[in-house]
């Protein structure tokens, strides 16, 4: 078996999320150093607040202020903080029931070590210096042995309320394409295109994915296809993609390489876009150092007869 | 559907089960390459061909694969062309099995193929699972799956319901049971290790690995034709709790209890329970919620502490319970699957063999 191919794959996206009235008030409150809860029909105060009662599903809108001090209801010592977590130095994850609240908020507790943390300990919010209306406006909790803070009334109305958050998400992967696709990519590095033949229906799939989608069986027999092929169908692209240096309009086509029973897709070049047609015979054009054909161009052969590719549209 | 509603409906059974060997990495195989041997295995067990299957349902997660619509590639393995009757859940395969079961109940199909798979090896599963959390209040803090399980474990310890040696005992019993499970990733004596997030040590946590599983369901007489001793699904139900961790009592699992009640677990004793408890402390919670005493054989397969291929581990619990009935080692078994942090969502099924 050839060497397993691997490559880093980073999936990163800044999710823009809009807030409902309760979430908006809560996160705006954090910006102003005010913690708001929401009152349920049976008189409980939920912090962090939600828009619907988790038990009755009743709509909740009755905002009330709670204190910035509270009690740890459970904890876990995190000696190796991970990327994105609230503190870089070892800390405790805590659920904290703020004074005036009936439920607990998840956050980090800055403490010297696990021996300094216990369930029932008193803590208070350490506010972030710069606050924007996000859960991270609470930098963390810290141990607190002072007086309980007074809870002052707050109607939950603020100047310039936060109406949305941008939630950054990044996940890192090491992508491995598996046996069949590795073989395909390895062959491409030698400017060869290989597919795999289904042992049952004898069709040649390219690129191979290791299975025949018709028969549901593994494919293994490698078959070299192309390099020439036939345009089976195409479209004309008129909108320029971001960061793409190909001038529009250009043609993107399905190309049935000779010997293949499945068309792959590629760009057609070397011919005006409005002269590309079904049945056009094409061949790959490689650029120096490329890992796949840059585009396909006409071979100059007569067009293929429709009957020869009608099953491959 | 509750047990009451299911009474009088068609009888549906698990008639075949297969799983991969679960390993830390399967990088030499794509998802469909990893999956195909188990699909072929369950079809061979029943003598069915892909074209004979009335309904196909799968479970997997794009976040594990790091790719959108990743399940479509796996469809090659079930012969999805020409088009088949097929569905997918972005959850553990146990929930795909639930969907397939309801499809068979409607009478639209007599057989169903259920499969699920997950490759945790390409990414960091502790980080990946943070993306299923509340995106406003929780996910921006990136609390990983072990951290949240550790909060639950500490809550149980504070409540006096367990302690660290007892948790180590759960881990040791599970891995000892797995010595007879050739598919398991962790077997026999495994060091309990250092704290990952205190109070949980490496031994309290599931192995991270890749794997797949498949099950064939059949209704009524069809099931008897395909399997000598079908594992009849007498009840199956799933329930969910509030997503806010601080709203819940982490020492209890009211959703698992309610699902069990609706599935009919408490009507008669079970002899076997396959629990999907990835962390040791979660077995403590589930034993209490599901009222399992020492007469019940819990996780003879080793459970999720021996192999936890995410998205397949819950379906494997149903498969393992069914396989014990097929082999005549159990007459009435409970199978449980979970999803979400700290047992947020729970599915419970009751499986029975015909009287012997």
Contacts between the chains, C-beta under 8 A, distances in Angstrom:
chain1	res1	chain2	res2	distance
A	1	B	28	6.8
A	4	B	27	5.3
A	4	B	28	5.0
A	6	B	27	6.9
A	9	B	66	5.5
A	9	B	122	7.4
A	11	B	66	5.0
A	15	B	135	6.8
A	17	B	135	6.0
A	17	B	136	6.9
A	19	B	136	7.1
A	23	B	136	5.5
A	27	B	136	7.4
A	46	B	244	7.5
A	46	B	247	6.7
A	47	B	246	7.8
A	48	B	137	4.7
A	48	B	244	7.0
A	48	B	246	7.7
A	50	B	244	6.6
A	54	B	242	3.6
A	54	B	244	6.6
A	54	B	247	5.4
A	55	B	242	7.9
A	73	B	155	7.5
A	73	B	246	7.4
A	74	B	151	5.0
A	74	B	152	7.7
A	74	B	154	4.9
A	74	B	155	4.1
A	74	B	158	6.5
A	74	B	250	6.8
A	75	B	151	6.9
A	75	B	154	5.8
A	76	B	147	5.7
A	76	B	150	3.4
A	76	B	151	4.9
A	76	B	153	7.5
A	76	B	154	5.6
A	76	B	197	5.0
A	76	B	198	6.2
A	76	B	199	7.1
A	76	B	200	7.6
A	77	B	150	8.0
A	77	B	195	7.1
A	77	B	197	6.8
A	77	B	198	3.8
A	77	B	199	8.0
A	78	B	147	5.9
A	78	B	197	5.3
A	78	B	198	8.0
A	79	B	195	6.6
A	79	B	197	7.8
A	79	B	198	7.2
A	82	B	126	7.1
A	82	B	127	6.8
A	82	B	142	6.4
A	82	B	144	6.0
A	83	B	127	7.5
A	83	B	142	7.0
A	84	B	127	7.9
A	84	B	140	7.9
A	84	B	141	7.7
A	84	B	142	3.6
A	85	B	141	6.5
A	85	B	142	4.9
A	85	B	143	7.3
A	86	B	141	5.7
A	93	B	143	6.1
A	93	B	147	5.0
A	93	B	148	7.9
A	93	B	150	7.1
A	93	B	151	5.9
A	93	B	197	7.2
A	95	B	151	6.2
A	95	B	245	6.5
A	95	B	246	5.1
A	97	B	246	7.4
A	103	B	244	6.8
A	103	B	246	4.7
A	103	B	247	4.8
A	104	B	245	7.6
A	104	B	246	3.2
A	105	B	137	7.7
A	105	B	246	5.7
A	106	B	137	7.6
A	106	B	138	5.9
A	106	B	141	6.9
A	106	B	143	6.4
A	106	B	151	7.9
A	106	B	245	5.7
A	106	B	246	6.2
A	107	B	141	6.7
A	108	B	141	7.1
A	114	B	198	5.7
A	119	B	154	7.1
A	119	B	155	7.9
A	119	B	158	4.7
A	134	B	140	6.4
A	135	B	136	7.0
A	135	B	137	5.1
A	135	B	138	7.5
A	135	B	140	5.3
A	135	B	141	6.5
A	136	B	140	5.7
A	136	B	141	7.2
A	165	B	136	6.6
A	165	B	140	7.8
A	167	B	135	5.3
A	167	B	136	7.8
A	167	B	139	6.5
A	167	B	140	6.0
A	169	B	131	6.2
A	169	B	139	7.7
A	171	B	63	7.2
A	171	B	66	6.3
A	171	B	123	5.8
A	171	B	124	7.5
A	171	B	127	6.1
A	171	B	128	6.0
A	171	B	131	7.2
A	172	B	123	6.7
A	172	B	124	6.8
A	172	B	127	7.8
A	173	B	66	4.2
A	173	B	122	4.4
A	173	B	123	4.3
A	174	B	27	7.9
A	174	B	122	5.4
A	174	B	123	7.8
A	175	B	66	6.9
A	175	B	122	6.0
A	176	B	27	4.0
A	176	B	28	7.6
A	176	B	122	6.5
A	177	B	30	6.3
A	178	B	28	7.1
A	178	B	29	5.1
A	178	B	30	2.7
A	178	B	31	7.7
A	178	B	32	7.8
A	178	B	33	5.1
A	179	B	28	5.9
A	179	B	29	6.1
A	179	B	30	7.2
A	179	B	33	5.8
A	180	B	30	6.9
A	180	B	33	6.9
A	181	B	30	6.4
A	209	B	30	6.9
A	209	B	32	6.3
A	209	B	73	6.4
A	209	B	76	5.6
A	210	B	29	7.9
A	210	B	30	5.9
A	210	B	32	5.8
A	210	B	33	4.4
A	210	B	36	7.6
A	210	B	76	7.6
A	211	B	32	4.9
A	211	B	33	7.4
A	211	B	36	6.0
A	211	B	76	3.8
A	211	B	77	5.0
A	212	B	76	7.1
A	212	B	79	7.5
A	213	B	75	6.9
A	213	B	76	4.2
A	213	B	79	6.8
A	213	B	80	5.5
A	213	B	81	4.5
A	214	B	79	6.0
A	214	B	81	4.9
A	214	B	82	7.5
A	215	B	50	7.5
A	215	B	79	5.5
A	216	B	36	7.8
A	216	B	39	7.0
A	216	B	50	4.3
A	216	B	76	7.4
A	216	B	77	5.8
A	216	B	78	5.1
A	216	B	79	3.0
A	216	B	80	7.7
A	217	B	36	7.5
A	217	B	40	7.6
A	217	B	79	7.9
A	218	B	33	7.3
A	218	B	36	5.4
